[in-house]
Amino acid sequence: MEQIRQAIELAKSGTVASAEQEDRYRGSSPRPHAGAAAGRSRPALRIDEFVSPIKVVDLDWQHLERRRIIAHNTADPRVKSFDMLRTQVLQSMNQRNWQFLAVTSPTPGCGKTVTAINLALSIARQPERSVLLVDLDFQKPQVANCLGLDCDQGVLSLFDGRVTLADAMVQACTGNHQVLVLPTEFPIVGSSELIASRAMTTLLQDIKRDFKSRTVIFDMPPMLASDDVIALLPQIDCVLLVAAVGTSTVSELKECSKHLQSAEVVRLVLNKASEPVSRYYKY
């Protein structure tokens, strides 16, 4: 928990679907604003873990830039921060043969989804590495919107029995690199019950069996917004906690520390810190 204690000190110093099926999940939740088209679709590509075809989509780099998704573009000097985070996280996970990484934050507005996506894209650029990004922030899913994916199928369709795991996924491509994405289609109510359901346990078991060669990143909801993260922790190998200067408070970090006492925290990311971007290599 050393990373969390350090973040507390920084904070103290001030630097720190069909309509019927959709209604069944959504309750009174509003439908999210439809995102932009997700680029052109290409013929389905067969993934090594599956015999079923998975939809392939080329991501729009301009859309990614607008959403602060930059880790696919090595010409951007900001990428080095995510590459350093990638190396540190993977080294920790490799030492323990961990596969499942949950990314969360104390509260909304800390940048956890942007961090999770950029980390996934950074991992995808490494030779002989592959990654699966899963959106489990059921109350406010943002992975598809950030990537510019127009998804009619995802985790909820899978739980409803309408699609297979392969059908629910999208292969998101940026040049020669790919990230396999399992999105959540729309926000729902009753997320805690779904997180703790047998269907969720089955999904995690299926992912572990069919994607054993992939690093799996779960974009989770903020820790203090619900009990979703706490409920899933026993089935997750390790946690990346994302805090933000000016957003995360000392009391919030201490509360997260209590909930994570029995969890493996691989890193704590401090977002929104004022630090100039420097370039060592000149091109």
C-alpha positions in Angstrom: 0.0 0.0 0.0 3.0 2.3 -0.2 1.7 4.0 -3.4 -1.5 5.0 -1.7 0.4 6.4 1.3 2.5 8.5 -1.0 -0.5 9.8 -2.8 -2.1 10.8 0.5 1.0 12.8 1.3 0.8 14.5 -2.1 -2.8 15.3 -1.5 -2.0 16.8 1.8 0.5 19.1 0.2 -2.0 20.1 -2.5 -0.2 18.6 -5.4 -2.2 16.0 -5.6 -30.0 -4.3 -27.7 -33.7 -4.8 -28.2 -35.9 -2.3 -26.4 -37.4 -4.9 -24.1 -34.0 -6.4 -23.2 -32.5 -2.9 -22.7 -35.4 -1.8 -20.4 -34.8 -4.9 -18.3 -31.3 -3.8 -17.5 -31.7 0.0 -17.7 -34.6 0.7 -15.3 -34.8 4.5 -15.4 -31.2 5.1 -16.6 -31.0 7.5 -19.6 -29.7 6.2 -22.9 -26.2 7.5 -23.5 -25.5 9.8 -26.4 -24.7 7.8 -29.6 -21.0 8.1 -30.4 -19.5 8.7 -33.8 -19.1 5.9 -36.3 -16.2 3.7 -35.5 -14.4 3.9 -38.8 -14.9 1.4 -41.6 -15.5 -2.2 -40.9 -13.3 -4.8 -42.6 -14.0 -8.5 -43.2 -14.0 -10.4 -40.0 -10.7 -11.7 -38.7 -10.2 -15.0 -37.0 -8.6 -14.7 -33.6 -6.2 -17.4 -32.4 -8.3 -18.1 -29.3 -11.5 -18.5 -31.2 -12.8 -20.2 -34.3 -15.7 -17.7 -34.5 -15.0 -14.5 -36.5 -14.7 -11.3 -34.5 -15.7 -7.9 -35.9 -12.7 -5.8 -36.9 -12.8 -1.9 -36.8 -10.1 0.6 -37.7 -10.0 3.4 -35.1 -10.2 7.1 -36.1 -7.0 8.7 -34.8 -8.5 12.2 -34.7 -11.3 10.9 -32.5 -8.8 9.2 -30.2 -6.8 12.4 -29.9 -10.0 14.3 -28.9 -10.6 11.8 -26.2 -7.0 12.0 -24.9 -6.2 8.4 -26.3 -2.6 8.7 -27.5 -0.6 5.6 -26.6 -0.9 4.1 -30.1 1.0 7.1 -31.5 4.7 6.8 -30.7 5.4 10.2 -32.2 3.5 11.8 -29.3 5.9 12.6 -26.4 3.1 12.0 -23.9 3.2 8.3 -24.8 6.4 7.7 -22.7 4.4 8.0 -19.5 2.1 5.2 -20.5 5.0 3.1 -21.8 6.8 3.4 -18.4 3.5 2.5 -16.6 3.1 -0.5 -19.0 6.6 -1.8 -18.3 6.2 -1.4 -14.5 2.8 -3.1 -14.4 3.7 -6.0 -16.7 6.9 -6.7 -14.7 4.9 -6.9 -11.5 2.2 -9.1 -13.2 4.8 -11.4 -14.8 6.5 -12.1 -11.5 3.3 -13.6 -10.1 1.8 -15.0 -13.3 -1.1 -12.6 -13.0 -3.5 -12.0 -15.9 -6.4 -9.9 -14.6 -5.8 -6.2 -13.9 -8.6 -3.9 -12.6 -8.3 -0.2 -13.2 -10.3 2.0 -10.8 -10.3 5.3 -9.0 -11.6 6.8 -5.7 -14.3 8.9 -7.5 -15.4 10.0 -11.0 -13.3 12.5 -12.9 -9.9 10.9 -12.1 -9.2 9.6 -15.7 -9.4 5.9 -15.0 -11.0 5.0 -18.4 -8.5 7.1 -20.3 -5.7 5.4 -18.3 -7.0 1.9 -18.9 -7.4 2.4 -22.7 -3.9 4.1 -23.1 -2.3 1.3 -21.1 -4.0 -1.3 -23.2 -2.8 0.4 -26.4 0.7 0.7 -25.1 0.7 -3.1 -24.2 -0.6 -3.9 -27.7 2.5 -2.2 -29.2 4.9 -4.6 -27.6 6.0 -7.6 -29.6 4.5 -10.9 -28.6 2.0 -9.2 -26.3 -1.8 -9.1 -26.7 -4.4 -7.5 -24.6 -8.1 -7.7 -23.9 -9.9 -4.6 -22.6 -13.2 -5.2 -20.8 -15.7 -2.4 -19.8 -17.2 -3.4 -16.4 -18.3 0.2 -15.4 -22.0 -0.7 -15.9 -23.4 2.5 -14.5 -21.3 4.7 -16.9 -19.6 2.7 -19.6 -17.2 4.9 -21.6 -14.7 2.5 -23.3 -16.7 2.3 -26.6 -17.3 6.1 -26.7 -13.6 6.8 -26.1 -12.5 4.5 -28.8 -15.2 5.6 -31.2 -16.9 2.2 -31.4 -20.6 1.9 -32.3 -21.5 -1.2 -30.3 -24.9 -2.9 -30.5 -23.5 -6.0 -28.7 -21.4 -6.4 -25.6 -21.3 -7.7 -22.0 -25.1 -7.2 -21.5 -26.0 -9.0 -24.7 -23.7 -11.8 -23.6 -25.3 -12.0 -20.1 -28.8 -12.0 -21.8 -27.8 -15.1 -23.8 -28.3 -13.4 -27.2 -24.6 -13.6 -28.4 -21.5 -15.6 -27.8 -18.4 -14.2 -26.3 -16.8 -13.8 -29.7 -19.8 -12.1 -31.1 -19.7 -9.5 -28.2 -16.2 -8.5 -28.9 -14.5 -6.0 -31.3 -11.0 -6.1 -32.6 -10.0 -2.4 -32.5 -7.0 -1.6 -34.8 -4.6 1.3 -34.9 -2.3 0.6 -37.8 -0.5 -2.7 -37.2 -1.6 -3.0 -33.6 -4.8 -4.4 -32.2 -6.7 -4.4 -28.9 -9.5 -6.8 -28.3 -12.4 -5.0 -26.7 -15.4 -6.3 -24.8 -17.7 -3.2 -24.4 -20.7 -2.6 -22.3 -23.5 -1.2 -24.6 -25.4 1.2 -22.3 -25.6 2.2 -18.7 -27.8 0.0 -16.3 -29.2 0.1 -12.8 -28.6 -2.7 -10.4 -24.9 -3.1 -11.4 -23.9 -4.5 -8.1 -26.2 -7.5 -8.5 -24.8 -8.1 -12.0 -21.1 -7.9 -10.8 -21.9 -10.5 -8.1 -23.9 -12.8 -10.3 -23.1 -16.3 -11.5 -23.0 -14.9 -15.1 -20.1 -12.7 -14.1 -18.2 -15.5 -12.6 -18.8 -17.6 -15.7 -17.6 -14.7 -17.9 -14.3 -14.4 -16.0 -13.8 -18.2 -16.1 -14.4 -18.2 -19.9 -12.0 -15.3 -20.4 -9.3 -17.0 -18.3 -9.7 -20.2 -20.3 -10.0 -18.8 -23.8 -7.6 -15.9 -23.5 -4.9 -17.2 -21.3 -2.2 -15.6 -23.5 -3.7 -12.1 -23.1 -3.3 -9.5 -20.4 -6.9 -8.6 -19.4 -7.6 -5.1 -18.3 -11.0 -4.4 -16.6 -12.2 -0.8 -16.6 -14.1 -0.7 -13.3 -16.3 1.9 -11.7 -14.9 4.3 -9.1 -14.4 2.5 -5.8 -16.4 4.8 -3.6 -19.4 5.1 -6.0 -20.7 1.6 -5.3 -19.7 -1.8 -4.0 -19.0 -3.1 -7.6 -15.2 -3.1 -7.2 -15.2 -4.6 -3.8 -17.5 -7.4 -5.0 -15.2 -8.3 -7.9 -11.8 -8.0 -6.0 -11.7 -11.7 -5.0 -11.7 -12.7 -8.7 -9.1 -10.1 -9.8 -5.3 -10.6 -9.6 -4.3 -7.0 -9.1 -5.4 -3.4 -9.1 -4.3 -0.1 -10.6 -5.6 2.9 -8.7 -5.9 6.2 -10.5 -6.1 9.4 -8.4 -6.1 13.0 -9.6 -4.6 16.2 -8.2 -7.4 18.6 -7.3 -10.0 15.8 -7.5 -8.9 13.1 -5.1 -8.9 14.0 -1.4 -6.9 12.6 1.5 -10.0 11.0 3.1 -11.0 9.4 -0.2 -7.5 7.8 -0.6 -7.6 6.6 3.0 -11.0 5.0 2.4 -9.7 3.3 -0.8 -6.7 2.0 1.2 -9.1 0.3 3.7 -11.0 -1.5 0.9 -7.7 -2.6 -0.8 -6.0 -4.0 2.3 -6.4 -7.6 1.0 -5.8 -6.7 -2.7 -2.6 -6.5 -4.7 -2.1 -2.8 -5.8 0.5 -2.9 -8.5 0.7 0.9 -9.0 -1.0 4.2 -8.1 -1.3 6.7 -11.0 -1.5 10.4 -10.1 -3.3 12.2 -12.9 -3.6 15.9 -13.7 -0.2 16.8 -12.1 1.6 19.8 -13.5 4.7 18.4 -15.2 6.3 19.7 -18.4 6.7 17.2 -21.2 10.4 16.9 -22.2 11.9 15.0 -25.1 15.3 13.3 -24.8 15.5 12.2 -28.5 15.1 14.9 -31.2 13.7 13.9 -34.5 
